[in-house]
């Protein structure tokens, strides 16, 4: 499951309900004390804890906090209360968008006593006779089936899901089940015999792990919230697919053996007092908390733990944690995790700031990971796609949240401009730039820069584009904030223009023809002779870069028309043993999204890691040496003239 939407009401500055869209990467921006950290702490309460009375919004009309999370990318089937699979859709537990929406309500008394309840907001059958259907265990369902006179034919009476289906069909004979929006309570003030407790325990196993890092809080021996990456490592390992079943098996064995002993005790009580024995039964009131059993820490040779070190040291360890997660998640199965971090720039050298932001961007691109962080740093924010930006502000006394892009994917210009104003000055290239280099996307930027570095090392006379202040890259589809700023600054300026586009898209071939037809000596365009920029890679460079990560892929020979990123993505997918490329998901829309995501990650790696394995002889063998040198020489001529 992946978090899709967060709703908060009556929590701190969020008195009115606000919604925040959650993507794979989310960067929260706003002025101090506007409510950025509150969003991350609201999620921590949802997944891991409970609020304090002081968390209620000042002047709240009622003593209740609501935190709602909406999840997408749901499992096609899951085990709820039987040993057989069912689905959230067939149990009518999805909202009108087909997502899982969980509402947690925290109610306070005037004395500050807290009551917590959880609900699933869903389109549920509108017949009141079915309202308590999920609360009934199998034996009760069988009794109801008999009371309603429902025949046994076609009903598997050993499966609760079949019994519930038969009862629903009884109330909607020969017609589609009519639904209405309802809140189905799944946690809080439920009798131990209520089947919904078992259903919730099953669903909660599929929820993401939420890891919040506030590592610069004031240290206090009594502060239980001090965060340590080692704690999160244990939590994540416990959720792995190869570990979780073992823990479940151990839990069942312990509970079974303990129940036998407890029942034997009740039998002895029965010999002494029958009335008392009838009121007793064995029960485990809550699930075991394995992460409180296993303790992992980092200590120096003096035995001083990480939590007792300075904030700069703890941030370096945190940086290393995120970098290690990036590498591991590319080659290993892992549970869904949401990582949240406050201001990665704090107490760090600018180089380390950029490393941690790049690590978090890469982490967000891996399977089953989402990232949220706050920042006040304009340079860091400039590296983030506009679609990942969330701007938090107050208007008319209410806290509001807006995204950097609209729902249709277009730029939310007003909000982006407010983000720029809030962050302060972003890089202004207009006084130094001599050449604008137009490419299709950010991967092409990386590819061209990395080829130029390699060729410059071979011949110092060849232009090196890395950190070259004379050029500004303008991805035609550029999504990062810095590209928005550069485009805005460069509108109407007279720099020379160099355009480079792949040849696989007719619209870009046409664009280059039209541009060159202007006969403007300060403008020139090229299409790649090969299919795309990745096509100039040598197959050995690709195999080596993946082997270095422990992924041994097999590729056929690269032909002129080979869609290389697609073929590499398929090869990596096959090695990871995740089923066929065409069957990653039963939903065609989600299938396309997953395939695009994998291809995007491959493109990023090809234009960085694979190019680092390229040599001049390899580039000559793929017939790309002369062409790429010609491009760089043309850019150099523009700079010097």
C-alpha positions in Angstrom: 0.0 0.0 0.0 1.1 3.6 -0.6 -0.1 6.7 1.1 -2.1 8.8 -1.3 -3.8 11.5 0.7 -3.6 12.9 4.3 -6.5 14.8 6.0 -6.1 16.6 9.3 -8.8 18.3 11.4 -8.6 20.1 14.8 -4.9 19.3 15.0 -2.7 22.2 16.2 -2.9 25.0 13.5 -5.2 22.9 11.3 -8.6 23.7 12.9 -10.5 23.3 9.6 -9.9 20.0 7.7 -7.1 20.3 5.2 -6.0 17.7 2.6 -2.5 17.1 1.4 -1.6 15.0 -1.6 1.2 12.5 -0.9 3.4 11.3 -3.7 6.6 9.3 -3.7 8.6 12.5 -2.9 7.1 15.3 -0.9 8.9 18.5 0.2 7.1 20.8 2.7 7.9 24.5 2.3 6.5 27.4 4.3 7.5 30.1 6.8 8.5 29.2 10.4 5.7 27.9 12.7 3.2 27.6 9.8 2.6 23.8 10.4 5.2 21.9 8.4 6.4 19.7 11.2 2.8 19.2 12.4 2.0 17.3 9.1 4.8 14.8 9.8 3.9 14.5 13.4 0.2 13.9 12.5 1.3 11.0 10.4 3.4 9.7 13.3 0.4 9.8 15.5 -1.7 7.9 12.8 0.8 5.1 12.4 2.6 5.0 15.7 1.0 6.8 18.6 -1.6 9.1 20.1 -2.0 12.9 20.5 -1.8 15.0 23.7 -4.5 17.2 24.9 -2.3 20.2 23.9 -2.4 19.0 20.3 -6.1 20.2 20.0 -6.5 23.3 17.9 -6.9 26.4 20.0 -10.6 27.4 20.2 -11.7 24.0 18.7 -15.4 23.6 18.7 -15.2 20.0 19.8 -12.6 18.0 21.7 -11.8 15.7 18.9 -8.8 15.4 16.5 -9.4 13.6 13.2 -6.4 12.2 11.1 -7.3 10.4 7.9 -5.0 8.5 5.6 -6.1 7.3 2.1 -4.1 4.4 0.6 -3.8 3.3 -3.0 -1.7 0.6 -4.7 -3.7 -2.0 -2.7 -3.1 -5.7 -2.8 -5.3 -7.6 -5.2 -6.1 -10.1 -2.5 -5.4 -10.5 1.2 -6.2 -12.6 4.2 -8.7 -11.0 6.6 -10.4 -13.4 9.0 -10.0 -16.7 7.2 -7.0 -18.6 5.9 -8.3 -18.0 2.4 -7.9 -14.8 0.3 -10.5 -12.2 -0.2 -10.3 -8.6 -1.3 -11.1 -5.2 0.1 -13.4 -4.5 -2.9 -15.5 -7.7 -2.4 -15.9 -6.9 1.3 -17.1 -3.3 0.4 -14.2 -1.6 2.3 -13.1 0.9 -0.4 -14.1 4.5 -0.9 -15.7 6.0 -4.0 -12.2 6.3 -5.6 -11.4 2.6 -5.0 -8.9 3.4 -2.3 -8.7 2.4 1.4 -9.6 5.3 3.6 -8.9 5.0 7.3 -10.1 7.6 9.7 -8.7 7.8 13.2 -10.6 9.9 15.7 -9.1 11.0 19.0 -11.7 12.3 21.5 -10.8 14.0 24.8 -12.8 14.6 27.9 -12.6 17.9 29.7 -10.3 16.3 32.1 -8.0 15.3 29.3 -8.8 11.6 29.1 -8.3 10.2 25.6 -10.5 7.8 23.6 -9.1 6.5 20.3 -11.3 4.9 17.6 -10.5 3.9 14.0 -12.9 3.6 11.1 -12.9 2.7 7.4 -14.7 5.2 5.3 -16.2 3.2 2.5 -19.1 2.6 0.1 -20.9 -0.1 2.1 -24.2 -1.9 1.4 -27.1 0.5 2.3 -29.2 -2.1 4.0 -29.1 -1.6 7.8 -29.4 -5.3 8.4 -25.9 -5.7 7.0 -24.2 -3.0 9.1 -22.9 -5.5 11.7 -22.0 -8.2 9.1 -18.2 -7.7 9.5 -18.4 -7.9 13.2 -19.7 -11.5 13.2 -17.5 -14.5 13.4 -18.0 -17.6 11.3 -20.3 -19.5 13.7 -22.5 -16.5 14.1 -22.7 -16.0 10.3 -23.7 -19.7 9.9 -26.5 -19.2 12.4 -27.7 -16.1 10.6 -27.6 -18.0 7.3 -29.9 -20.6 8.8 -32.2 -18.1 10.4 -32.6 -16.4 7.0 -33.4 -19.7 5.3 -30.5 -19.4 2.9 -29.7 -22.7 1.2 -26.3 -24.3 1.5 -25.9 -24.8 -2.3 -23.0 -22.7 -3.6 -22.0 -21.5 -0.2 -18.7 -22.7 1.5 -19.7 -22.6 5.1 -16.1 -23.0 6.2 -15.3 -19.5 4.8 -16.5 -16.3 6.4 -16.2 -14.4 3.1 -18.6 -16.8 1.4 -21.1 -16.6 4.3 -21.0 -12.8 4.1 -21.5 -12.9 0.3 -24.5 -15.2 0.6 -26.1 -13.0 3.3 -25.6 -9.8 1.1 -27.0 -11.6 -1.9 -30.1 -12.5 0.2 -30.9 -8.8 0.7 -30.1 -7.9 -2.9 -31.5 -10.9 -4.8 -30.6 -10.9 -8.5 -29.3 -7.3 -8.4 -26.2 -5.3 -7.8 -25.6 -4.4 -4.2 -26.6 -0.8 -3.5 -24.1 1.2 -1.5 -23.8 4.3 0.5 -20.9 6.0 2.3 -20.5 4.7 5.8 -17.9 4.7 8.6 -17.2 1.1 9.7 -15.6 1.0 13.1 -12.5 -1.3 13.2 -10.7 -0.3 16.4 -11.6 1.1 19.8 -14.4 0.0 22.2 -15.0 -3.3 20.4 -15.8 -6.4 22.2 -13.1 -9.0 22.2 -15.5 -11.3 20.3 -16.0 -8.7 17.6 -14.6 -10.0 14.3 -13.7 -6.5 13.2 -10.7 -6.6 15.6 -9.3 -9.6 13.6 -10.0 -7.9 10.3 -8.2 -4.7 11.5 -5.3 -6.7 12.7 -5.0 -8.3 9.3 -5.4 -5.0 7.3 -2.9 -3.1 9.6 -0.1 -5.6 8.5 -0.3 -4.2 5.0 0.0 -0.5 6.1 3.4 1.2 5.5 5.9 1.6 8.2 6.3 5.3 9.1 9.8 6.4 10.2 10.1 10.0 11.5 13.5 11.6 12.2 13.6 14.6 14.4 17.2 14.0 15.3 18.0 17.5 16.6 15.5 17.6 19.4 16.9 18.7 22.7 18.4 15.6 24.4 16.7 14.6 27.6 17.1 11.2 29.3 13.3 11.2 29.9 12.5 12.0 26.2 11.1 8.9 24.6 10.9 10.4 21.2 14.7 10.7 20.5 15.0 9.1 17.1 17.8 6.7 16.1 18.2 5.2 12.7 19.1 1.9 14.3 15.6 1.7 15.8 14.1 2.1 12.3 16.4 -0.6 10.9 15.0 -3.1 13.4 11.4 -2.0 12.6 11.9 -2.4 8.9 13.6 -5.8 9.2 10.8 -7.1 11.3 8.4 -6.2 8.4 10.3 -8.0 5.7 8.4 -10.7 3.8 11.0 -13.4 4.9 10.9 -12.4 8.6 7.2 -11.5 9.3 5.9 -15.0 8.6 8.4 -16.5 11.1 7.3 -14.0 13.8 3.7 -14.8 13.0 4.4 -18.6 13.4 6.3 -17.9 16.7 3.4 -15.8 18.0 0.8 -18.5 17.1 2.9 -21.2 18.8 3.3 -19.1 22.0 -0.3 -18.2 22.1 -1.4 -21.7 21.5 0.8 -23.2 24.2 -0.2 -20.4 26.6 -3.9 -20.9 25.9 -3.6 -24.6 26.7 -2.1 -23.7 30.1 -4.6 -21.0 30.8 -7.5 -23.3 29.9 -6.1 -25.9 32.2 -6.1 -23.3 35.0 -9.7 -22.5 34.2 -10.6 -26.2 34.5 -9.1 -26.3 38.0 -11.1 -23.2 38.9 -14.2 -25.0 37.6 -13.6 -27.7 40.2 -13.8 -25.1 43.0 -16.3 -22.5 41.7 -18.4 -23.3 38.6 -19.9 -19.8 38.5 -16.5 -18.1 38.5 -15.1 -20.5 35.9 -17.9 -19.6 33.5 -16.9 -16.0 33.5 -13.2 -16.7 32.7 -11.6 -17.2 29.3 -8.1 -16.9 28.0 -7.4 -13.9 25.7 -4.4 -12.0 24.3 -5.7 -8.3 24.3 -3.1 -7.0 21.9 -0.5 -8.0 19.3 3.1 -8.5 20.5 5.4 -5.5 19.9 8.5 -7.2 18.5 10.4 -3.9 18.0 10.5 -3.4 21.8 12.2 -6.7 22.2 15.1 -6.2 19.8 17.5 -3.4 20.6 20.2 -2.2 18.1 22.6 0.7 18.7 25.7 2.3 17.3 28.4 2.9 19.9 32.0 4.2 19.6 34.9 2.3 21.3 34.1 4.2 24.5 30.6 2.8 24.6 29.0 6.2 23.9 25.8 5.7 21.9 24.7 7.7 18.9 22.0 9.5 20.8 24.6 11.1 23.1 26.7 12.5 20.2 26.4 16.0 18.7 23.8 16.8 16.1 26.3 17.0 13.3 27.6 13.5 13.9 24.0 12.1 14.2 23.1 13.8 10.9 26.1 12.1 9.2 24.9 8.7 10.5 21.4 9.6 9.2 22.8 10.6 5.8 24.6 7.2 5.7 21.3 5.4 6.7 19.4 7.0 3.8 22.3 6.2 1.3 22.4 2.6 2.5 18.6 2.3 2.1 18.9 3.5 -1.5 21.4 0.8 -2.3 19.5 -2.0 -0.5 16.1 -1.2 -1.9 17.4 -1.6 -5.4 18.3 -5.2 -4.9 16.2 -6.5 -2.0 12.5 -7.0 -1.1 11.4 -4.6 1.6 8.1 -3.6 3.2 6.5 -0.3 2.3 8.1 2.5 4.3 7.4 6.3 4.6 10.5 8.2 5.6 10.0 11.7 7.1 12.9 14.1 8.0 13.0 17.6 9.2 15.3 20.1 7.5 18.2 17.9 6.2 20.3 21.0 5.7 20.6 21.5 9.5 24.2 21.3 10.9 25.6 20.0 7.7 28.2 21.1 5.1 26.5 22.0 1.8 28.0 19.0 0.1 26.4 16.7 2.7 23.1 18.6 2.3 23.0 17.8 -1.4 24.0 14.2 -0.8 21.2 13.5 1.6 18.6 15.3 -0.7 19.9 13.2 -3.7 19.7 10.1 -1.5 16.1 10.9 -0.5 15.1 11.6 -4.2 16.6 8.2 -5.2 15.0 6.5 -2.3 11.6 7.9 -3.4 12.1 6.3 -6.8 12.7 2.8 -5.4 9.8 0.3 -5.0 7.6 0.7 -1.9 9.2 3.8 -0.5 7.9 7.4 0.0 9.8 10.4 1.4 8.6 13.5 3.1 10.9 16.3 4.3 10.9 20.0 5.2 13.4 22.6 4.1 14.1 26.3 4.2 17.1 26.0 1.7 16.5 27.4 -1.7 19.3 25.4 -3.3 17.9 22.1 -2.0 14.4 23.0 -3.1 15.7 23.9 -6.5 16.6 20.2 -7.1 13.0 19.0 -6.4 10.4 18.4 -9.1 7.6 21.0 -8.9 5.0 18.2 -8.5 6.7 17.2 -5.2 6.5 20.7 -3.7 3.9 21.4 -1.0 3.4 25.0 0.1 1.9 25.6 3.5 0.5 29.1 4.3 -2.1 30.9 6.4 -4.9 32.7 4.7 -8.0 34.3 6.4 -6.8 32.7 9.7 -6.8 29.2 8.3 -3.8 27.0 7.4 -3.8 25.9 3.8 -1.7 23.5 1.6 -1.2 23.7 -2.1 0.9 21.7 -4.5 3.4 23.0 -7.0 1.4 21.5 -9.9 -2.3 21.4 -10.6 -4.3 18.2 -10.9 -3.9 18.2 -14.7 -0.1 18.3 -14.3 0.4 22.0 -15.3 2.4 24.4 -13.2 0.6 26.0 -10.3 2.3 29.3 -11.2 0.9 31.4 -8.3 2.1 28.8 -5.7 5.5 28.3 -7.3 6.1 32.1 -7.3 5.1 32.2 -3.6 7.5 29.3 -2.8 10.3 31.2 -4.5 9.5 34.3 -2.6 9.4 32.3 0.7 12.7 30.6 0.1 14.5 33.7 -1.0 17.0 34.0 -3.9 17.4 30.9 -6.1 20.3 30.6 -8.5 20.1 33.5 -11.1 21.9 32.4 -14.2 21.1 35.4 -16.4 24.3 37.3 -15.9 26.7 34.4 -16.7 25.0 32.1 -19.1 26.1 32.3 -22.7 24.4 29.3 -24.2 21.0 27.7 -23.5 21.1 23.9 -24.0 17.6 22.6 -24.7 17.1 18.9 -24.1 14.1 16.6 -23.6 14.5 15.8 -19.9 16.7 15.7 -16.8 18.2 12.3 -17.8 19.5 13.9 -21.0 21.1 16.6 -18.9 23.0 14.0 -16.8 23.9 12.0 -19.9 25.4 15.0 -21.8 27.3 16.2 -18.7 28.7 12.8 -18.0 29.8 12.2 -21.6 31.5 15.6 -21.6 33.4 14.8 -18.3 34.6 11.5 -19.8 35.7 13.1 -23.1 37.4 16.0 -21.3 39.4 13.6 -19.3 40.5 12.1 -22.6 41.2 15.4 -24.3 41.3 18.7 -22.3 40.3 20.6 -25.4 36.9 19.0 -25.4 34.3 21.1 -23.5 33.4 19.9 -19.9 29.8 20.8 -19.1 30.0 19.8 -15.4 29.5 22.9 -13.2 30.0 25.1 -16.3 28.5 28.6 -15.5 28.5 29.5 -19.2 25.7 27.1 -20.0 22.1 26.6 -18.7 20.3 23.4 -19.3 16.6 23.9 -20.2 14.7 20.5 -20.3 11.7 21.0 -22.5 9.9 18.8 -20.0 11.9 20.0 -17.0 10.0 19.5 -13.8 12.4 20.7 -11.1 11.9 24.1 -9.5 15.3 25.4 -10.6 14.3 24.9 -14.2 11.2 26.9 -13.7 13.3 29.7 -12.2 15.8 29.6 -15.0 13.2 29.7 -17.7 11.5 32.6 -16.0 14.8 34.5 -15.7 15.9 33.7 -19.3 12.6 34.7 -21.0 13.4 37.2 -23.7 17.2 37.0 -23.3 19.5 36.7 -26.3 21.8 33.8 -25.4 22.8 31.3 -28.1 20.6 28.2 -28.3 21.7 24.6 -28.7 18.9 22.1 -29.1 19.5 18.3 -28.8 16.6 15.8 -29.0 16.2 12.1 -29.5 15.2 10.9 -33.0 12.5 8.5 -31.8 9.8 11.2 -31.6 8.5 12.8 -34.8 7.6 16.1 -33.0 11.2 16.6 -32.0 12.5 15.8 -35.5 10.0 18.4 -36.8 11.1 20.9 -34.2 14.8 20.7 -35.2 13.9 21.1 -38.9 11.9 24.2 -38.2 14.5 25.7 -35.9 17.4 25.2 -38.4 15.2 26.6 -41.2 15.4 30.0 -39.4 19.0 30.2 -40.5 19.8 32.0 -37.3 23.6 31.7 -36.6 22.9 31.8 -32.8 20.5 28.8 -32.9 21.2 25.2 -34.0 19.4 22.0 -33.4 20.3 18.3 -33.6 18.5 15.0 -33.4 20.5 12.0 -32.3 21.6 9.8 -35.2 20.7 6.8 -33.1 17.3 6.3 -31.5 18.1 8.1 -28.3 21.0 9.3 -26.1 21.0 6.0 -24.2 21.7 4.1 -27.5 25.3 5.3 -27.5 26.0 3.2 -24.5 28.2 0.1 -24.9 26.5 -3.1 -23.7 29.5 -4.0 -21.5 29.2 -0.6 -19.6 25.5 -1.4 -18.9 26.2 -4.9 -17.7 29.1 -3.7 -15.5 27.1 -0.9 -13.8 24.4 -3.4 -12.8 26.8 -6.1 -11.8 28.4 -3.6 -9.5 25.0 -3.4 -7.7 24.7 -7.2 -7.5 22.3 -7.4 -10.4 23.5 -9.7 -13.2 21.3 -9.0 -16.2 21.3 -10.5 -19.7 20.9 -8.3 -22.8 20.6 -9.1 -26.4 22.7 -7.2 -28.9 21.7 -3.5 -29.1 20.2 -2.7 -32.5 19.6 0.7 -34.1 15.9 0.6 -33.2 16.2 -1.0 -29.7 14.4 0.8 -27.0 17.3 0.3 -24.6 15.8 1.6 -21.4 12.8 -0.6 -21.9 14.9 -3.7 -22.5 17.1 -3.1 -19.5 14.1 -2.4 -17.3 12.6 -5.8 -18.4 15.9 -7.5 -17.8 16.3 -6.1 -14.2 12.6 -6.9 -13.5 13.2 -10.5 -14.6 16.3 -10.9 -12.4 14.5 -9.6 -9.4 12.0 -12.5 -9.8 8.9 -10.3 -9.7 6.8 -12.1 -12.3 6.4 -11.2 -15.9 6.7 -7.6 -17.2 3.1 -7.7 -18.4 1.6 -9.0 -15.2 3.0 -6.7 -12.5 -0.5 -5.5 -11.8 -4.0 -6.6 -12.7 -5.1 -2.9 -13.1 -4.0 -1.7 -16.6 -3.5 1.9 -15.3 -1.4 0.8 -12.4 0.5 -1.6 -14.6 1.5 1.2 -16.9 2.5 3.4 -13.9 4.7 0.6 -12.5 6.4 0.0 -15.9 7.0 3.7 -16.4 8.5 4.0 -12.9 10.9 1.1 -13.6 11.9 2.6 -17.0 12.5 6.0 -15.3 14.9 4.4 -12.7 16.8 2.6 -15.5 17.2 5.8 -17.5 18.6 7.6 -14.5 21.1 4.8 -13.9 22.1 4.5 -17.5 22.9 8.2 -17.8 24.9 8.2 -14.6 26.4 4.8 -13.5 26.5 3.2 -17.0 28.2 6.3 -18.6 30.8 6.2 -15.8 31.8 2.8 -17.2 32.2 4.2 -20.8 35.6 4.7 -22.3 36.7 6.4 -25.6 37.2 3.0 -27.3 33.7 1.9 -26.2 32.2 5.1 -27.4 34.0 4.7 -30.7 32.7 1.2 -31.0 29.1 2.3 -30.6 29.8 5.0 -33.3 29.0 7.9 -30.9 32.5 9.5 -30.3 32.6 11.8 -33.4 28.9 12.8 -33.0 29.1 13.7 -29.3 32.4 15.6 -29.7 30.8 17.6 -32.6 27.9 18.6 -30.3 30.3 19.7 -27.6 32.4 21.7 -30.0 29.4 23.5 -31.3 28.5 24.5 -27.7 32.1 25.6 -27.2 32.0 27.8 -30.3 28.8 29.5 -29.0 30.6 30.2 -25.7 33.7 31.6 -27.2 32.0 33.8 -29.9 
